[in-house]
Amino acid sequence: MSFSNEDKQYIKITVGGAIEELAGMVARGFEGVDKRFEQIDKQFEGVDKRFEQIDQNFKGVSSELGHINSRLSAIEDGIDEIKKHFVYRYEFEDLMARVKYLETKLGVESGK
C-alpha cells in the first residue's frame, strides 16, 4: 500500500498534532505530580520534626526512669537494713510474756 504525498502530509499533521497534544497532557499531568510531591515532602518534614520531638521526649523519660530506678534501689537497700532489726509480733508477744513471768517471779513491778 502506498500513500500519496497528500495522504502523507495529512497523516503527518494528524499524528504529529495528536502526539503534541498527548505530550502536553503528559506534561500537565506531571506538573500536578510535582506539586503533590512537594506537598508530601512538606508533610514528611513535619513528621520528621515530630519524630525528633518524640526522640527527645523518650530521652527525657529514659533519664527519669534511670533516676527512679536508682532511688528505688536505695529504698530497697534501706528496707533490707531495717529487716535485719525487725521483730515479728509473735516473737515480741512471746518475749513480753516471758518478761512478765520473770517480773512476777522476782516480785519486780512492771514499768507500765
FENTA-V93486 format. One record per pair of residues at least 24 apart in sequence whose C-alpha atoms are under 7 Angstrom apart, sorted by the first residue. I is the first residue (numbers start at 0). J is the second residue. If there is no record, write none. Layout:
I&J  I&J
This chain:
none
